[in-house]
């Protein structure tokens, strides 16, 4: 069974945040000592990290479901819950991360490169953190936010400077074994190589990597043979090397037709037109192979190819080939733009950016935005005081005002969140009249701060004056 896997579907789930705690401090002679509920812990992230020691995605092929730990809930006595543990997943260099629709999310190249595949949910605030001058003892706490869940596709694209392409049994594995220290499987039957082989070649002061890409036959770009599985491994290379068999025993093949067929497959795959090409006429140690190489070399050079005659068995022409490839790789590296140090660019939101939108849909009004959706997920709808706190937050954000502008009326259906994960309720606008009697939602008048003596006297005098004016205007004989 092969141990090389270069494409997997990965299902990640970050940890959810712990719930906040609603608690009141109690001790002897202090039955109501104030709120002391702690905050919930943060959920763990799921992070992909490039590690040079990892060369395959086989671990995620066998275990595609990965989940980070949840944050612990808060406790009384102002004790916050423990944060969840981050889950670190090691991936090979050159891993491309895509979503289920094929959109590229990250291209992980270079040891230590990281990508947060799933963001852990934030922990809910306890009632101690929700206490304020007007809300002395909140009887509720916020719930933890669920962690982010994603269905991802990981594709490995080999990071190599040189890619050897050609028909099966053209001698690519033999060539990479003598150019480098790689030890691929070599045999005299097609499709001996089932996985890309990597080797490191030193040519003077230039060190570069060579990849043996297996399985290219007519129709490879459409899925025949192994080509469709491994053509992606030539995308990052700086130069393509056509390895042509000059000693093939198949009567319907010759080096020129092999070259044309492989080039047609590369064109069908796309994206490789700008890569320089080099042609290697292999197996010239065989008499018939040398004769065929002498015949086709003028035609290949007429097409503009640099041609090298080599023999992996006799070690003929290898130094010339390796130094030529080293020169091409050095030129390609010099032509690449210099990468500047990573800079963090902070782009603050516009002053008039409300952070949410209200759209009128058929029969309902939908509210979308990071804050409203998160607040809804943090609300315990079994607690009336928590629901009132949510209503106050939405009103302060301006949601009610925007609903009025959009034409919403009392009793209309309002939806907060996307279609697949939304909260639906009948809208009841806040009523300002009489609010001074009822207090704001979520407030507790038992803990109101007493007014200063001077303010109490001033209020009492004002009430007496009002009563005197009403008494002076009263006529007991008026019918």
Residue pairs with C-beta under 8 A, 6 or more apart in sequence:
2 194
2 195
3 56
3 58
3 195
4 55
4 56
4 58
4 194
4 195
4 196
5 56
5 57
5 58
5 60
5 61
6 56
6 57
6 155
6 156
6 196
6 229
6 230
6 232
6 233
7 57
7 153
7 154
7 155
7 156
7 229
8 57
8 60
8 61
8 64
8 153
8 154
9 64
9 151
9 152
9 153
9 154
10 60
10 64
10 66
10 89
10 117
10 151
10 152
10 153
10 154
11 64
11 65
11 66
11 149
11 150
11 151
11 152
12 46
12 66
12 67
12 89
12 117
12 118
12 149
12 150
12 152
13 46
13 65
13 66
13 67
13 68
13 118
13 147
13 148
13 149
13 150
14 43
14 44
14 45
14 46
14 67
14 68
14 118
14 119
14 120
14 121
14 147
14 148
14 149
15 42
15 43
15 44
15 45
15 67
15 68
15 69
15 70
15 71
15 84
15 85
15 120
15 121
15 147
16 43
16 70
16 71
16 84
16 120
16 121
16 144
16 145
16 146
16 147
17 40
17 41
17 42
17 43
17 70
17 71
17 120
17 121
17 122
17 123
17 124
17 144
17 145
17 146
17 147
18 40
18 41
18 42
18 43
18 70
18 71
18 72
18 73
18 74
18 81
18 82
18 123
18 124
18 144
19 40
19 73
19 74
19 123
19 124
19 141
19 142
19 143
19 144
20 37
20 38
20 39
20 40
20 73
20 74
20 123
20 124
20 125
20 126
20 127
20 129
20 130
20 141
20 142
20 143
20 144
21 37
21 38
21 39
21 40
21 73
21 74
21 75
21 76
21 126
21 127
21 141
22 35
22 37
22 126
22 127
22 138
22 139
22 140
22 141
23 35
23 36
23 37
23 38
23 75
23 76
23 77
23 126
23 127
23 128
24 32
24 33
24 34
24 35
24 36
24 137
25 33
25 34
25 35
25 36
25 76
25 77
26 32
26 33
27 33
32 137
34 128
34 131
34 136
34 137
35 126
35 127
35 128
35 130
35 131
35 136
35 137
35 138
36 76
36 77
36 78
36 128
37 74
37 75
37 76
37 78
37 126
37 127
37 128
37 141
38 74
38 75
38 76
38 77
38 78
38 79
38 80
38 81
38 126
38 128
39 74
39 80
39 81
39 123
39 124
39 125
39 126
39 129
40 71
40 72
40 73
40 74
40 80
40 81
40 123
40 124
40 125
40 126
40 144
41 71
41 72
41 73
41 74
41 80
41 81
41 82
41 83
41 84
41 123
42 71
42 83
42 84
42 120
42 121
42 122
42 123
43 68
43 69
43 70
43 71
43 83
43 84
43 120
43 121
43 122
43 123
43 144
43 145
43 147
44 68
44 69
44 70
44 71
44 83
44 84
44 85
44 86
44 87
44 120
44 147
45 68
45 86
45 87
45 116
45 118
45 119
45 120
46 66
46 67
46 68
46 86
46 87
46 89
46 116
46 117
46 118
47 86
47 87
47 88
47 89
47 114
47 115
47 116
47 117
48 89
48 91
48 95
48 97
48 106
48 108
48 114
48 115
48 116
48 117
49 88
49 89
49 90
49 91
49 112
49 113
49 114
50 90
50 91
50 92
50 93
50 95
50 108
50 109
50 110
50 111
50 112
50 113
50 114
51 90
51 91
51 92
51 111
52 93
52 111
53 90
54 90
54 91
54 92
55 92
55 198
56 92
56 156
57 91
57 92
57 95
57 154
57 156
60 66
60 89
60 154
66 87
66 89
67 87
68 84
68 85
68 86
68 87
68 118
68 120
68 147
69 84
69 85
69 87
70 84
70 144
70 147
71 81
71 82
71 83
71 84
71 120
71 121
71 123
71 144
72 81
72 82
72 83
72 84
73 81
73 144
74 80
74 81
74 123
74 124
74 126
74 141
75 81
78 126
78 128
80 123
80 126
81 123
83 123
84 120
86 120
89 117
91 108
91 154
91 156
92 156
93 108
93 109
93 110
93 111
93 159
94 108
94 109
94 156
94 157
94 158
94 159
94 236
95 108
95 154
95 155
95 156
95 157
96 104
96 106
96 107
96 108
96 154
96 155
96 156
96 157
97 104
97 105
97 106
97 107
97 108
97 115
97 117
97 152
97 153
97 154
98 104
98 105
98 152
98 153
98 154
98 155
99 105
99 150
99 151
99 152
99 153
100 151
100 152
100 153
102 153
105 115
105 152
106 115
108 114
108 115
109 159
117 150
117 152
118 147
118 148
118 149
118 150
119 147
119 148
120 147
120 148
121 144
121 145
121 146
121 147
121 148
122 144
122 145
123 144
123 145
124 141
124 142
124 143
124 144
124 145
124 378
125 141
125 142
126 141
127 137
127 138
127 139
127 140
127 141
130 138
130 140
130 141
130 142
130 389
131 137
131 138
133 449
134 440
134 443
135 442
135 443
135 444
136 444
136 446
136 447
136 448
137 444
137 446
137 447
138 385
138 389
138 442
138 444
139 383
139 385
139 444
140 380
140 383
140 385
140 386
140 389
140 442
141 380
141 386
142 378
142 379
142 380
142 386
143 377
143 378
143 379
143 380
144 378
145 374
145 377
145 378
146 377
155 232
156 232
156 233
157 232
157 233
157 235
157 236
158 196
158 198
158 211
158 233
158 236
159 209
159 236
160 198
160 209
160 210
160 211
160 233
160 236
160 237
161 208
161 209
161 210
161 237
161 238
161 239
161 325
161 329
161 332
162 201
162 208
162 209
162 210
162 211
162 237
162 238
162 239
162 241
162 325
162 329
163 210
163 211
163 213
163 233
163 234
163 237
163 239
163 240
163 241
164 172
164 175
164 176
164 210
164 211
164 212
164 213
164 241
164 243
165 172
165 213
165 216
165 234
165 240
165 241
165 242
165 243
165 262
165 266
166 172
166 216
166 242
166 243
166 244
166 245
166 258
166 262
167 216
167 217
167 245
167 248
167 253
167 258
167 262
168 190
168 191
168 192
168 193
168 214
168 215
168 216
168 217
168 225
169 188
169 189
169 190
169 192
169 245
169 248
170 243
170 244
170 245
170 258
170 282
171 243
171 245
171 282
171 283
171 312
172 193
172 212
172 213
172 214
172 243
173 184
173 185
173 186
173 192
173 193
173 197
173 212
174 186
174 282
174 312
174 313
175 212
175 243
175 280
175 282
175 310
175 312
176 182
176 184
176 197
176 199
176 210
176 212
177 183
177 184
177 186
177 199
177 312
178 312
178 315
178 318
179 199
179 201
179 210
179 318
179 321
179 322
180 199
180 200
180 201
180 210
181 199
181 200
182 197
182 198
182 199
182 212
184 193
184 197
184 212
185 192
185 193
186 192
191 214
191 215
191 225
191 226
193 212
193 214
193 215
194 214
194 215
194 226
195 214
196 211
196 212
196 213
196 214
196 230
196 233
197 211
197 212
198 209
198 210
198 211
198 212
199 209
199 210
199 211
199 212
200 207
200 208
200 209
200 210
201 207
201 208
201 209
201 210
201 322
201 325
201 326
203 322
203 323
203 325
203 326
203 327
204 323
204 326
206 326
206 327
206 329
206 330
208 325
208 326
208 329
210 325
211 233
211 234
211 237
213 230
213 231
213 233
213 234
214 226
214 230
215 225
215 226
215 227
215 229
215 230
216 225
216 226
216 227
216 231
216 262
216 265
217 224
217 225
217 227
218 224
218 261
218 264
218 265
219 225
219 227
219 265
220 226
220 227
220 228
220 231
220 265
220 269
221 227
221 228
221 231
221 265
221 266
221 268
221 269
222 228
222 268
227 265
231 265
231 266
231 269
234 240
234 266
234 272
235 271
235 272
237 275
238 275
238 276
238 328
238 329
238 332
238 333
239 275
239 276
239 277
239 278
239 325
239 328
239 329
239 332
240 266
240 272
240 275
240 276
240 277
240 278
241 277
241 278
241 279
241 280
241 325
242 259
242 262
242 263
242 277
242 278
242 279
242 280
242 305
243 280
243 282
244 255
244 258
244 259
244 279
244 280
244 281
244 282
244 296
245 253
245 255
245 258
245 282
245 283
246 255
246 281
246 282
246 283
246 284
246 286
246 288
246 289
246 290
246 292
246 293
246 296
247 283
247 286
247 288
247 289
247 292
248 254
254 292
254 296
255 281
255 292
255 293
255 296
255 300
256 296
256 299
256 300
259 279
259 300
266 272
267 273
276 328
276 332
277 305
278 305
278 306
278 308
278 324
278 325
278 328
279 300
279 305
279 306
279 307
279 308
280 307
280 308
280 309
280 310
280 321
281 289
281 293
281 296
281 297
281 307
281 308
281 309
281 310
282 289
282 310
282 311
282 312
283 289
283 311
283 312
283 313
284 290
284 293
284 309
284 310
284 311
284 316
284 317
285 311
285 313
285 314
285 316
290 309
293 309
297 307
297 309
300 307
301 307
306 324
308 317
308 320
308 321
308 324
309 316
309 317
310 316
310 317
310 318
310 321
311 317
312 318
349 355
354 369
354 397
354 398
354 402
355 369
355 370
355 371
355 397
356 367
356 368
356 369
356 370
356 371
356 372
356 397
356 398
356 399
356 402
357 367
357 368
357 369
358 365
358 366
358 367
358 399
358 402
358 403
358 405
358 406
359 365
359 366
359 368
359 406
360 406
360 407
360 408
363 413
364 412
364 413
364 414
364 415
364 424
365 403
365 406
365 408
365 412
365 413
365 414
365 415
365 427
366 414
366 415
366 416
366 422
367 399
367 403
367 414
367 415
367 416
367 417
368 416
368 417
368 418
371 397
372 394
372 397
372 399
372 416
372 417
373 416
373 417
375 390
375 393
375 394
376 390
376 416
376 417
376 423
379 386
379 387
379 389
379 390
380 386
381 387
385 441
385 442
386 442
388 441
388 442
389 441
389 442
391 430
391 441
392 440
392 441
392 442
394 400
395 430
400 429
400 430
403 414
403 427
403 429
404 429
408 414
408 427
409 427
410 427
410 428
410 429
411 426
411 427
411 428
412 426
412 427
413 424
413 425
413 426
413 427
414 424
414 425
414 426
414 427
415 422
415 423
415 424
416 422
416 423
417 423
439 445
451 459
